[in-house]
Amino acid sequence: MRPAADSLYWIETTVKNDRVYPTASDRAKQFKLVEQDRIMLKASNNIAMIEVPKGSAATNPTNPNAQVEVITKKGTEFWLKGKETLRFGALVKMDGSQGWIEVQVKSQNGGTDTKRINLKIQ
């Protein structure tokens, strides 16, 4: 979690394919035999996602290389190559000093992984 302004924060996460093979082959993609991998975000009632245009976003104004792929409200689709790592982020507004964020990644061939993170601002 990286402060952006007042009660706005960037939530950042990394998705890694630790296998040698991609999550979908080029042929499977070409013939639409598999769905794209998808990352989604859920949050407690006091945390709201701020809609940011799909694509890359800089999360740190002092470091232009700190780029993430934006997680949209409907989730973001992507492909992972073998041994590839992608960074994702979402801009959220948090009312109060604590809440939770749940990040879920679904891949037809790679399975599903969910992680819930409790947030507390001091």
GIRANOR-V214167 format. One line per field, one symbol per residue. ss: DSSP state (H for helix, E for strand, C for the rest). A space follows every 10 residues. Layout:
ss->???
This chain:
ss->CEEEECCEEE EEEEEECCCC CCCCCHHHHH CCCCCCEEEE EEECCCEEEE CCCCCEEECC CCCCCCEEEE CCCCCEEECC CCCCEEEEEE EEEECCCEEE EEEEEEECCC EEEEEEEEEE CC
